[in-house]
Amino acid sequence: MNIAKIAGVALFSLTFAGQVHAQEVTVQATSSMPARVEVRKEIQNDFRDAVKEKRESIKTEIETRKENLKAKASERLSKAASRATEHLLAAIDRLSQIRTKIESRIAKIDAGGGSTIEAQAKVAEADTLLTAAKANVDAISTITISDSTARASLDALKTATKKAELSVKEARDAFLKVVPALRVQATATTSASVNNQ
C-alpha cells in the first residue's frame, strides 16, 4: 500500500505541478506579450525618431547648400556685371580717344581752309550716341543683384548689357562714318592747295 500511496501522491503532485507550471507559462506568455509589443513599439518609435532627425538634418543641409549656391550665383553675376562694365567702358574710352583724333583732324582741315561742316555734324551725332552709350553702361552698374532675386537680376543684367553693347556699337559706327567725310574734305583741301600753287 505504501507504493500505491506513493504512486498516487506522485501522480497528484505531477498533475498539480503540471497545472501550476502551465499556469506560470500562461502568465509569463500573457505578461511577455505586452512586453514584446511594447518593445516593438519602442523600437519603431526610436526608428521613427531617428528617421525624423535624419530628415531634418538633410533638410537643413539642403537649405544650406541652396543658400551657398544662391550666394555664389549672385557673386558670379556681380563679377559678370563688373567685367561687362569694364569692357564697355574701355570701348567707350577708345571711342573718346578716336573722337579726340577726329577733332584734331577737323581742326587741321579747318586750318587748311577746308569745309568740315559735314564731318562736324557727324561728330555731333556720334557724340550723342556716345553719351547714350555711357548712360547705358552706367545703367549696368545700377542693377541690384541679390540672392533672393538672382533670376530677375540675371535677366535685367542681360537686357542692360545687350542694350549697352548695341549703343556702343552704334556710337562706333557713327564715328566710322565720320572718317570717310574727313577723307573727302582732306582730299579736297589737298587738291585745292596743290592747284593754288
C-alpha positions as CSV (number, residue, x, y, z in Angstrom):
1,M,0.0,0.0,0.0
2,N,2.8,2.3,0.5
3,I,3.7,2.0,-3.1
4,A,0.1,2.8,-4.1
5,K,0.1,5.9,-1.9
6,I,3.4,7.0,-3.1
7,A,2.3,6.5,-6.7
8,G,-0.9,8.4,-6.0
9,V,0.9,11.2,-4.3
10,A,3.4,11.3,-7.1
11,L,0.7,11.3,-9.7
12,F,-1.2,14.0,-7.9
13,S,1.9,16.1,-7.5
14,L,2.8,15.7,-11.1
15,T,-0.7,16.7,-12.2
16,F,-0.8,19.6,-9.8
17,A,2.7,20.7,-10.7
18,G,1.8,20.4,-14.4
19,Q,-1.2,22.6,-13.9
20,V,0.8,25.1,-11.8
21,H,3.6,25.1,-14.5
22,A,1.0,25.6,-17.2
23,Q,-0.5,28.5,-15.3
24,E,3.0,30.0,-14.9
25,V,3.8,29.6,-18.6
26,T,0.4,31.2,-19.4
27,V,1.0,34.0,-17.0
28,Q,4.5,34.5,-18.5
29,A,3.2,34.3,-22.0
30,T,0.5,36.9,-21.4
31,S,2.8,39.1,-19.4
32,S,5.6,38.8,-22.0
33,M,3.2,39.5,-25.0
34,P,2.6,43.1,-23.9
35,A,6.3,43.4,-23.2
36,R,7.1,42.3,-26.7
37,V,4.6,44.7,-28.2
38,E,5.9,47.5,-26.0
39,V,9.5,46.7,-27.0
40,R,8.4,46.5,-30.7
41,K,6.6,49.9,-30.4
42,E,9.6,51.4,-28.6
43,I,11.9,50.2,-31.4
44,Q,9.5,51.6,-34.0
45,N,9.3,54.9,-32.2
46,D,13.1,55.1,-31.9
47,F,13.4,54.3,-35.6
48,R,10.8,57.0,-36.5
49,D,12.6,59.5,-34.3
50,A,15.9,58.6,-36.0
51,V,14.3,59.0,-39.4
52,K,12.8,62.3,-38.5
53,E,16.1,63.6,-37.2
54,K,17.8,62.4,-40.3
55,R,15.2,64.1,-42.5
56,E,15.6,67.4,-40.5
57,S,19.4,67.2,-40.9
58,I,19.1,66.6,-44.6
59,K,16.6,69.5,-45.0
60,T,19.0,71.7,-43.1
61,E,21.9,70.6,-45.2
62,I,19.9,71.2,-48.4
63,E,18.8,74.7,-47.3
64,T,22.5,75.5,-46.5
65,R,23.5,74.3,-49.9
66,K,20.8,76.3,-51.6
67,E,21.9,79.4,-49.7
68,N,25.5,78.8,-50.7
69,L,24.5,78.3,-54.3
70,K,22.5,81.5,-54.3
71,A,25.4,83.4,-52.8
72,K,27.8,82.0,-55.4
73,A,25.3,82.8,-58.2
74,S,24.9,86.4,-57.1
75,E,28.7,86.7,-56.7
76,R,29.1,85.4,-60.3
77,L,26.5,87.8,-61.5
78,S,28.3,90.7,-59.8
79,K,31.6,89.7,-61.3
80,A,30.0,89.4,-64.8
81,A,28.4,92.8,-64.4
82,S,31.7,94.4,-63.4
83,R,33.5,92.6,-66.3
84,A,30.9,93.8,-68.8
85,T,31.1,97.3,-67.4
86,E,34.9,97.4,-67.6
87,H,34.9,96.0,-71.1
88,L,32.3,98.5,-72.3
89,L,33.9,101.4,-70.5
90,A,37.2,100.5,-72.2
91,A,35.5,100.6,-75.6
92,I,33.9,104.0,-74.7
93,D,37.4,105.2,-73.7
94,R,38.8,104.1,-77.0
95,L,35.9,105.8,-78.8
96,S,36.7,109.0,-76.9
97,Q,40.3,108.8,-78.0
98,I,39.2,108.4,-81.6
99,R,36.9,111.4,-81.1
100,T,39.9,113.4,-79.9
101,K,41.9,112.4,-83.0
102,I,38.9,113.2,-85.3
103,E,38.6,116.7,-83.6
104,S,42.3,117.3,-84.2
105,R,41.9,116.3,-87.8
106,I,38.9,118.6,-88.2
107,A,40.9,121.4,-86.7
108,K,43.8,120.7,-89.1
109,I,41.4,120.7,-92.1
110,D,39.8,124.0,-90.9
111,A,43.2,125.5,-90.6
112,G,43.9,124.4,-94.1
113,G,40.8,126.2,-95.3
114,G,38.7,123.1,-95.9
115,S,35.0,122.7,-95.1
116,T,34.3,120.4,-92.2
117,I,30.5,121.1,-91.8
118,E,29.5,117.6,-92.7
119,A,32.2,116.0,-90.5
120,Q,31.2,118.2,-87.6
121,A,27.6,117.2,-88.0
122,K,28.5,113.5,-88.0
123,V,30.8,114.1,-84.9
124,A,27.9,115.7,-83.1
125,E,25.7,112.7,-84.0
126,A,28.4,110.3,-82.8
127,D,28.8,112.4,-79.6
128,T,25.1,112.0,-78.9
129,L,25.4,108.2,-79.4
130,L,28.5,108.1,-77.3
131,T,26.7,109.9,-74.4
132,A,23.8,107.5,-74.7
133,A,26.3,104.6,-74.6
134,K,27.9,105.9,-71.5
135,A,24.5,106.2,-69.8
136,N,23.6,102.6,-70.8
137,V,26.9,101.3,-69.5
138,D,26.3,103.2,-66.2
139,A,22.8,101.5,-66.1
140,I,24.5,98.2,-65.8
141,S,26.2,99.1,-62.5
142,T,22.9,100.3,-61.1
143,I,21.3,96.9,-61.3
144,T,20.9,95.4,-57.8
145,I,22.0,91.8,-57.6
146,S,20.6,89.9,-54.6
147,D,20.5,86.3,-53.6
148,S,16.7,86.2,-53.4
149,T,16.1,87.6,-56.9
150,A,19.1,86.1,-58.8
151,R,16.9,85.1,-61.8
152,A,15.4,88.5,-62.1
153,S,18.8,90.1,-61.6
154,L,20.3,87.9,-64.4
155,D,17.5,88.9,-66.8
156,A,17.9,92.6,-66.0
157,L,21.7,92.3,-66.4
158,K,21.4,90.5,-69.7
159,T,19.0,93.1,-71.0
160,A,21.1,96.1,-69.8
161,T,24.3,94.6,-71.1
162,K,22.8,93.9,-74.6
163,K,21.4,97.5,-74.7
164,A,24.8,98.9,-73.7
165,E,26.6,96.8,-76.2
166,L,24.3,97.9,-79.0
167,S,24.6,101.6,-78.1
168,V,28.4,101.3,-78.0
169,K,28.4,99.6,-81.5
170,E,26.1,102.4,-82.8
171,A,28.5,105.0,-81.4
172,R,31.4,103.2,-83.0
173,D,29.6,103.0,-86.3
174,A,28.8,106.7,-86.2
175,F,32.5,107.5,-85.6
176,L,33.4,105.3,-88.5
177,K,31.1,107.3,-90.7
178,V,33.0,110.5,-89.8
179,V,36.3,109.2,-91.1
180,P,35.2,109.0,-94.8
181,A,33.8,112.5,-94.6
182,L,37.1,113.7,-93.3
183,R,39.0,111.9,-96.1
184,V,36.8,113.6,-98.8
185,Q,37.4,117.0,-97.3
186,A,41.1,116.4,-96.6
187,T,41.5,115.3,-100.3
188,A,39.6,118.4,-101.5
189,T,41.7,120.6,-99.3
190,T,44.9,119.0,-100.5
191,S,43.9,119.3,-104.2
192,A,42.8,122.9,-103.7
193,S,46.2,123.8,-102.1
194,V,48.0,122.0,-105.0
195,N,46.0,123.9,-107.6
196,N,46.7,127.2,-105.8
197,Q,50.5,126.7,-106.0
